Amino acid sequence: MIEKGKINRRQFAILTMLFSLGSTILIVPSALTAVSKQDGWISAIVGVLLGMLLIGLYTVLGSRYPKQSLVQYSETILGAWLGKIVALLFFSFFFLLSSLVLRNVGDFITTIVMPETPIQIVHWIFVFAVLMAVSLGLEVIARSSEIFLPWVVFLLLILIVFLVPQIQFDRIQPVFESGTKAILHSSLSIISIPYLELTVFLMLYPYVNHPEKIGSAYLKGGVLGGLVIIIVTMLCVFVLGWDFTSRHTFPSYTLAKKIQVGEFLQRIEVLVAVIWFLTIFFKLALCFYAAMLGLAQLFRLSSYRPLIVPCGILLAVLSIIVYPNIVYFRVFASEIWPFYSLTFGFFFPVLLLVVSLFRGTAK
């Protein structure tokens, strides 16, 4: 087995939650309100509920092959050649997702935090941290998530509590004005980011203690992450209004600027930045780890670690050319990515499950 480390179900749930928050809490509220307007919070609820069905699909598929990763049982189910092609496509999905997440980091820092800093510098610094984490292995990443989880929860609670006085309930009226079609269309944003991306965790199944009982941890992490996304989206609508939220790429960062307690506690938007940096680090590390592990398994290598540095260089380069600017990203995230991620987050897993059931292959 390429990966020697093992994680428990609690760590799996924590990683799922942090992954779900990742780039979601900063960019998804804008996409939700752009289509369904003040009903964006309803779209968030619908998207999370549909996301639970996707997690159920992944659980059923992964539980049939608890000792194999997604790449490995793609070959078991579809045969050597077709299975390798599908496995290679999954690798490309994980690697492309890694580059997109890294570009999110660069766009945020160079747009909001340090506009004078070249985006390439930001990418290389973040890539260096991710390469270190991936080289240390899954067990170290999982234990690190346990350390940082309390800080993420604490900062989220501060954000929510101090924004309660700013809530204006009339901003959500009239409810259901957008209509069912717009609400369902808008929910695609939260389904694609992050729930269709949770196929990454099918690469981790063999390295979890008692993988046959992993379903509850998978669901728990997805529910907790989804709950935070719903709350942040509601706060964006209640405090900022849907029109302001839809116009800004990172509305939840602007949301934190609204915190003001007396004359001494204000402009603490750094809270959102810290939450986002922590969660997106784990999302990027897991995406890159899944890509390296999958590539090593695809070519029957004894270790994925020799691939880390050259692929890290390619990752930094791809993150620059993956899309031209942040304006294009808004279109890409809302109109292109949902349908692209459907291929790897829904159609391929369904195909593998159906073929597996017909062939009766399970291990």
C-alpha positions in Angstrom: 0.0 0.0 0.0 1.4 3.4 -1.1 0.0 5.3 1.9 1.1 3.8 5.3 -0.8 6.2 7.5 -4.3 5.6 8.9 -7.0 8.0 10.1 -10.1 7.5 12.1 -13.7 8.3 11.3 -13.7 11.5 13.4 -10.7 12.9 11.5 -12.5 11.9 8.2 -15.5 13.9 9.3 -13.4 16.9 10.2 -11.6 16.8 6.9 -15.0 16.6 5.1 -16.3 19.6 7.0 -13.2 21.8 6.4 -13.1 20.7 2.7 -16.8 21.7 2.3 -16.1 25.2 3.7 -12.8 25.6 1.6 -13.4 28.1 -1.1 -17.2 27.9 -0.6 -17.8 30.4 2.2 -16.2 33.2 0.2 -17.5 32.7 -3.4 -20.7 30.7 -3.2 -23.0 33.3 -1.6 -22.4 35.6 -4.6 -23.3 32.8 -7.1 -26.4 31.9 -5.1 -27.9 35.4 -4.9 -27.0 36.2 -8.5 -29.7 33.9 -9.8 -32.3 33.5 -7.0 -31.7 37.0 -5.4 -33.1 37.2 -1.9 -34.0 33.5 -2.1 -30.4 32.6 -2.2 -30.6 31.2 1.3 -33.4 28.8 0.2 -31.1 27.7 -2.7 -28.4 27.0 -0.2 -30.7 24.8 1.8 -31.9 22.9 -1.3 -28.3 22.5 -2.5 -27.2 21.1 0.9 -30.1 18.6 0.9 -29.2 17.4 -2.6 -25.6 17.3 -1.5 -26.5 14.7 1.2 -27.9 12.5 -1.6 -24.5 12.7 -3.4 -22.7 11.8 -0.2 -25.0 8.8 0.0 -24.0 7.8 -3.5 -20.3 8.1 -2.6 -20.8 6.1 0.6 -22.5 3.2 -1.3 -19.8 3.1 -3.9 -16.9 3.4 -1.5 -18.3 0.8 0.9 -18.4 -1.8 -1.9 -14.6 -1.5 -2.2 -13.4 -0.5 1.3 -9.8 -1.6 0.6 -9.4 0.2 -2.7 -9.3 3.8 -3.7 -11.5 5.3 -6.5 -8.6 4.9 -9.0 -8.1 1.3 -8.1 -11.6 0.0 -8.3 -12.2 1.9 -11.5 -9.9 -0.7 -13.1 -11.6 -3.5 -11.1 -15.0 -2.5 -12.3 -14.3 -1.4 -15.9 -11.3 -3.5 -16.8 -7.7 -2.7 -17.3 -7.9 -0.3 -20.3 -11.2 1.4 -19.8 -10.6 1.6 -16.1 -7.2 3.3 -16.7 -8.8 5.9 -18.9 -11.5 6.7 -16.3 -8.8 6.7 -13.5 -6.7 9.1 -15.6 -9.7 11.4 -16.1 -10.3 11.4 -12.3 -6.7 12.4 -11.8 -7.1 15.3 -14.3 -10.2 16.4 -12.4 -8.4 16.3 -9.0 -5.4 18.2 -10.5 -7.5 20.8 -12.2 -9.5 21.3 -9.0 -6.3 21.9 -7.2 -5.2 24.5 -9.6 -8.6 26.3 -9.4 -8.5 26.3 -5.6 -4.9 27.7 -5.7 -6.0 30.4 -8.1 -8.9 31.3 -5.6 -6.2 32.0 -3.0 -4.2 34.2 -5.4 -7.2 36.1 -6.5 -8.4 36.8 -3.0 -5.0 38.0 -1.7 -4.2 40.1 -4.7 -7.7 41.6 -5.0 -8.5 42.2 -1.3 -5.5 41.9 1.0 -2.3 42.8 -0.9 -3.2 44.2 -4.4 0.4 45.2 -5.1 1.8 41.7 -4.7 2.3 39.6 -7.8 0.0 36.6 -7.8 2.8 34.2 -8.7 4.5 35.0 -5.4 1.3 34.2 -3.5 0.9 30.9 -5.4 4.4 29.8 -4.8 4.2 30.4 -1.0 1.0 28.5 -0.7 2.2 25.7 -2.9 5.3 25.3 -0.7 3.1 24.8 2.3 0.8 22.3 0.5 3.8 20.3 -0.8 5.2 20.0 2.7 1.8 18.8 4.0 1.3 16.2 1.2 4.9 14.9 1.6 4.2 14.2 5.3 1.2 12.1 4.4 -2.5 11.8 5.1 -2.2 11.1 8.8 -0.3 14.3 9.5 -2.9 16.3 7.5 -5.7 14.7 9.5 -4.1 15.4 12.8 -3.5 19.0 11.8 -7.1 19.4 11.0 -8.0 18.3 14.6 -5.7 21.1 15.9 -7.2 23.8 13.7 -10.8 22.9 13.9 -11.5 24.6 17.3 -10.0 27.8 15.9 -12.2 27.7 12.9 -15.3 27.0 15.0 -14.4 29.8 17.5 -13.9 32.4 14.7 -17.1 31.4 13.0 -19.0 31.8 16.3 -17.5 35.3 16.8 -18.5 36.2 13.3 -22.1 35.0 13.7 -22.7 36.4 17.2 -21.4 39.9 16.4 -23.4 40.1 13.1 -26.7 39.3 14.8 -27.4 43.0 15.7 -26.9 43.9 12.0 -29.6 41.5 10.7 -32.5 43.2 8.8 -35.2 40.6 8.2 -37.0 42.7 5.6 -34.2 42.1 3.2 -35.5 38.6 2.4 -38.9 39.7 1.4 -40.7 38.7 -0.7 -39.9 35.1 -0.1 -40.0 32.8 -3.2 -40.2 35.7 -5.5 -37.6 34.2 -7.8 -39.6 31.0 -8.4 -38.8 27.4 -8.1 -36.8 27.3 -11.3 -34.4 30.0 -10.3 -34.0 28.5 -6.8 -33.1 25.1 -8.3 -30.8 26.6 -10.9 -29.1 28.6 -8.2 -28.6 25.5 -6.0 -26.3 24.1 -8.7 -23.6 26.5 -7.4 -23.5 24.9 -3.9 -24.0 21.4 -5.4 -20.9 21.8 -7.6 -18.9 23.6 -4.9 -18.3 21.7 -2.8 -20.5 18.5 -2.9 -19.7 17.2 -6.4 -16.0 17.8 -5.4 -16.3 15.4 -2.5 -15.4 12.5 -4.8 -11.9 13.4 -3.6 -12.7 11.5 -0.4 -13.2 8.3 -2.3 -9.5 8.2 -2.6 -9.1 8.1 1.2 -11.4 5.1 1.9 -8.6 2.4 2.2 -6.8 4.6 4.8 -9.7 5.0 7.3 -10.1 2.7 10.2 -13.2 0.6 9.7 -14.1 2.0 6.3 -17.3 0.0 6.2 -18.7 2.3 8.9 -17.5 5.5 7.3 -21.0 6.7 6.0 -22.0 8.4 9.2 -18.7 10.4 9.4 -19.0 11.3 5.7 -22.6 12.6 6.2 -21.7 14.4 9.5 -18.9 16.4 7.9 -21.1 17.3 4.9 -24.0 18.4 7.1 -21.9 20.5 9.4 -20.1 22.2 6.4 -23.5 22.7 4.7 -25.0 24.2 7.8 -22.2 26.8 8.0 -22.6 27.7 4.3 -26.4 28.2 4.8 -25.8 30.4 7.8 -23.1 32.5 6.0 -25.4 32.9 3.0 -28.3 33.9 5.2 -26.1 36.5 6.9 -25.0 37.9 3.6 -28.6 38.3 2.5 -29.9 39.6 5.9 -27.0 42.1 6.5 -25.7 43.1 3.0 -28.8 42.5 0.9 -29.0 40.2 -2.2 -28.0 42.9 -4.7 -24.8 43.8 -2.9 -23.9 40.1 -2.3 -24.4 39.2 -5.9 -22.2 42.0 -7.2 -19.2 41.1 -5.1 -16.9 38.1 -5.6 -16.1 37.7 -1.9 -19.2 39.0 -0.1 -18.6 37.2 3.2 -15.3 39.1 3.6 -17.2 42.3 3.2 -19.8 40.9 5.6 -17.2 40.9 8.4 -16.5 44.6 7.9 -20.0 45.3 9.2 -19.1 44.1 12.7 -19.0 47.0 15.0 -19.3 46.8 18.8 -19.2 50.3 20.3 -16.2 52.2 19.2 -13.5 49.6 20.1 -14.4 46.5 18.1 -14.7 46.9 14.4 -13.1 46.1 11.0 -12.3 42.5 12.1 -12.7 41.1 8.6 -9.4 39.3 9.2 -11.6 36.7 11.0 -13.1 35.6 7.7 -9.6 35.7 6.1 -8.2 33.4 8.8 -11.2 31.0 8.5 -10.8 30.8 4.8 -7.0 30.4 4.7 -7.3 27.5 7.1 -10.2 25.7 5.4 -8.9 26.3 1.9 -5.4 25.0 2.9 -7.0 21.6 3.8 -9.1 21.6 0.7 -6.1 22.2 -1.6 -3.9 19.7 0.3 -6.5 17.0 0.0 -7.1 17.7 -3.7 -3.4 17.6 -4.5 -2.9 14.5 -2.3 -5.7 12.7 -4.1 -4.2 13.6 -7.4 -0.7 12.4 -6.5 -2.0 9.2 -4.9 -4.2 8.5 -7.9 -1.3 9.0 -10.3 1.0 6.8 -8.3 -1.6 4.0 -8.2 -2.4 4.4 -11.9 1.2 3.7 -12.9 1.8 1.2 -10.1 4.5 3.3 -8.3 5.7 2.3 -4.9 5.4 5.9 -3.6 3.7 9.1 -4.7 6.4 11.3 -3.0 8.7 11.6 -6.1 5.8 13.1 -8.0 5.2 15.9 -5.5 7.8 18.5 -6.6 7.4 18.2 -10.4 3.6 18.2 -10.1 3.7 21.1 -7.6 5.6 23.1 -10.3 3.0 22.2 -12.9 0.2 23.1 -10.4 1.7 26.6 -9.9 1.9 27.1 -13.6 -1.6 25.8 -14.4 -3.1 28.0 -11.7 -2.0 31.0 -13.6 -3.3 29.9 -17.0 -6.5 28.1 -15.9 -8.6 31.2 -16.4 -7.5 34.8 -17.4 -9.0 36.9 -14.7 -11.4 37.0 -11.8 -14.3 38.4 -13.9 -14.1 35.3 -16.1 -14.0 33.1 -13.0 -17.5 34.3 -12.0 -18.8 33.1 -15.3 -16.8 29.9 -15.2 -17.9 29.0 -11.6 -21.6 29.6 -12.3 -22.0 28.4 -15.9 -19.2 25.9 -16.7 -17.9 24.3 -13.6 -21.3 22.9 -12.4 -21.7 20.8 -15.6 -18.1 19.8 -15.7 -18.1 18.6 -12.1 -21.3 16.7 -12.7 -19.3 14.4 -15.0 -16.9 13.4 -12.2 -19.1 13.9 -9.2 -22.2 12.2 -10.5 -22.1 10.5 -13.9 -18.9 8.6 -13.4 -19.7 7.4 -9.8 -23.2 6.3 -11.0 -21.6 4.5 -14.0 -19.2 2.7 -11.7 -21.9 1.7 -9.2 -24.3 0.4 -11.9 -21.6 -1.6 -13.7 -20.4 -2.9 -10.3 -23.9 -4.1 -9.4 -24.4 -5.7 -12.8 -21.1 -7.5 -12.7 -21.4 -8.3 -9.1 -17.8 -7.1 -8.4 -17.2 -6.0 -4.8 -14.3 -6.4 -2.4 
